[in-house]
Amino acid sequence: MPQMKCIIFLNPRKPNIITRLHELTDTLESYGINWIIDGTLPTEFRENYPTTTDFRHCDYYLTLGGDGTLLSILRKKINFSVPIIPINLGYLGFMAYYSLEQLAPLLEVIAEGKHHIEKRGILEINLLREEKVIRQFRALNDLVMAKSSLSKLITFEIFADEHYVNCYRADGIIIATPTGSTAHSLSAGGPIVHPSKESFILTPICPHTLSNRPILLPWRSKIRIHYLSPLPHQASITADGQVGNTLLPNDEIMIKRYHKKLRIVSWNVNYYKILRSKLNWGA
């Protein structure tokens, strides 16, 4: 196998993570692959392993955890042309396809060039207050705007390419990618959309008007949400369930496709088999 370098991103809260990390690095070393660990991890990792905060120069990223670990690397300064090998230590694993036991045969496949690269669309999100951008986010799964735990229904308008779509009174709304169609959007009654079908999925959360149903918009669209509720701190936005911001009256959220895509290594992956397994179809 040609000399390769991997940067490892992991979830430090996973049970037995040190043991699993050693299993992973032993496998990499047996194939002569150089590895280094995310340098933003807690001190115990930075003191005991080689680390870096320069994520630009490597052949592959390797995530050790679950889908959330894969999502978290969007918050880092990564090189989007570098493919990701996602190793699953979690439960669902809609994107973290592989177990640690599958890593060795996967490395063989990569060395032979028999793998594929999936390209997943990303959301670019800007939060505007008084016409100024105050926060920016990226999301692979979704943007969720939701009311706070004790507030009443919130009111907001949605525009697509400046065309008025609707005014909603609801607990909130989810703007999902096809990748995120099996996440929060699905729980709120949204459709499952194949990852190759580029589109935005707008799924209202408990809308007051029952005719407000999920809708798919073209991937080229630019979506604007105008938050209308009159009281502050009654709602917030969250990107991929990991980062977010509270909202004030008349805040606007601008959403469009990000100009780059996330690249995931794919080998022997059957999307429909994943759906049947993870969603217990036919159980």
GISUL-V517968 format. One record per residue. N is the residue number from 0. RES is the residue in one small letter. OMEGA is omega in whole degrees, 0 to 359 (NA if undefined). Layout:
[[N	RES	OMEGA] [N	RES	OMEGA]]
This chain:
[[0	m	177] [1	p	181] [2	q	182] [3	m	175] [4	k	178] [5	c	169] [6	i	185] [7	i	171] [8	f	183] [9	l	176] [10	n	185] [11	p	183] [12	r	179] [13	k	177] [14	p	176] [15	n	186] [16	i	180] [17	i	179] [18	t	181] [19	r	176] [20	l	179] [21	h	176] [22	e	181] [23	l	183] [24	t	175] [25	d	179] [26	t	179] [27	l	182] [28	e	179] [29	s	176] [30	y	178] [31	g	183] [32	i	175] [33	n	181] [34	w	177] [35	i	189] [36	i	175] [37	d	184] [38	g	177] [39	t	180] [40	l	179] [41	p	188] [42	t	184] [43	e	177] [44	f	182] [45	r	182] [46	e	189] [47	n	183] [48	y	173] [49	p	185] [50	t	177] [51	t	170] [52	t	173] [53	d	186] [54	f	188] [55	r	194] [56	h	174] [57	c	180] [58	d	181] [59	y	163] [60	y	178] [61	l	180] [62	t	182] [63	l	182] [64	g	180] [65	g	180] [66	d	180] [67	g	177] [68	t	177] [69	l	179] [70	l	187] [71	s	183] [72	i	174] [73	l	180] [74	r	181] [75	k	182] [76	k	183] [77	i	173] [78	n	187] [79	f	177] [80	s	180] [81	v	179] [82	p	181] [83	i	171] [84	i	184] [85	p	179] [86	i	188] [87	n	170] [88	l	186] [89	g	187] [90	y	187] [91	l	176] [92	g	175] [93	f	178] [94	m	176] [95	a	193] [96	y	199] [97	y	171] [98	s	176] [99	l	180] [100	e	180] [101	q	185] [102	l	183] [103	a	177] [104	p	178] [105	l	178] [106	l	176] [107	e	180] [108	v	179] [109	i	180] [110	a	180] [111	e	179] [112	g	183] [113	k	179] [114	h	176] [115	h	177] [116	i	173] [117	e	177] [118	k	185] [119	r	179] [120	g	186] [121	i	175] [122	l	168] [123	e	189] [124	i	175] [125	n	175] [126	l	182] [127	l	174] [128	r	185] [129	e	174] [130	e	177] [131	k	178] [132	v	180] [133	i	177] [134	r	176] [135	q	181] [136	f	165] [137	r	180] [138	a	175] [139	l	180] [140	n	190] [141	d	163] [142	l	178] [143	v	169] [144	m	185] [145	a	178] [146	k	175] [147	s	191] [148	s	185] [149	l	183] [150	s	175] [151	k	176] [152	l	176] [153	i	183] [154	t	180] [155	f	176] [156	e	176] [157	i	176] [158	f	174] [159	a	185] [160	d	180] [161	e	171] [162	h	181] [163	y	179] [164	v	183] [165	n	169] [166	c	185] [167	y	161] [168	r	190] [169	a	171] [170	d	179] [171	g	178] [172	i	178] [173	i	172] [174	i	187] [175	a	167] [176	t	172] [177	p	176] [178	t	182] [179	g	182] [180	s	179] [181	t	180] [182	a	185] [183	h	180] [184	s	179] [185	l	179] [186	s	181] [187	a	177] [188	g	179] [189	g	182] [190	p	169] [191	i	182] [192	v	180] [193	h	184] [194	p	181] [195	s	181] [196	k	186] [197	e	181] [198	s	169] [199	f	177] [200	i	179] [201	l	183] [202	t	176] [203	p	177] [204	i	178] [205	c	180] [206	p	180] [207	h	177] [208	t	188] [209	l	179] [210	s	175] [211	n	186] [212	r	175] [213	p	180] [214	i	175] [215	l	178] [216	l	181] [217	p	182] [218	w	180] [219	r	184] [220	s	169] [221	k	187] [222	i	177] [223	r	176] [224	i	179] [225	h	184] [226	y	191] [227	l	184] [228	s	191] [229	p	185] [230	l	179] [231	p	172] [232	h	176] [233	q	182] [234	a	178] [235	s	173] [236	i	179] [237	t	177] [238	a	180] [239	d	179] [240	g	188] [241	q	179] [242	v	181] [243	g	184] [244	n	173] [245	t	184] [246	l	172] [247	l	179] [248	p	179] [249	n	169] [250	d	177] [251	e	177] [252	i	179] [253	m	184] [254	i	175] [255	k	178] [256	r	175] [257	y	187] [258	h	176] [259	k	179] [260	k	175] [261	l	184] [262	r	183] [263	i	178] [264	v	183] [265	s	177] [266	w	177] [267	n	181] [268	v	178] [269	n	186] [270	y	183] [271	y	175] [272	k	177] [273	i	179] [274	l	181] [275	r	183] [276	s	186] [277	k	183] [278	l	178] [279	n	177] [280	w	177] [281	g	181] [282	a	NA]]
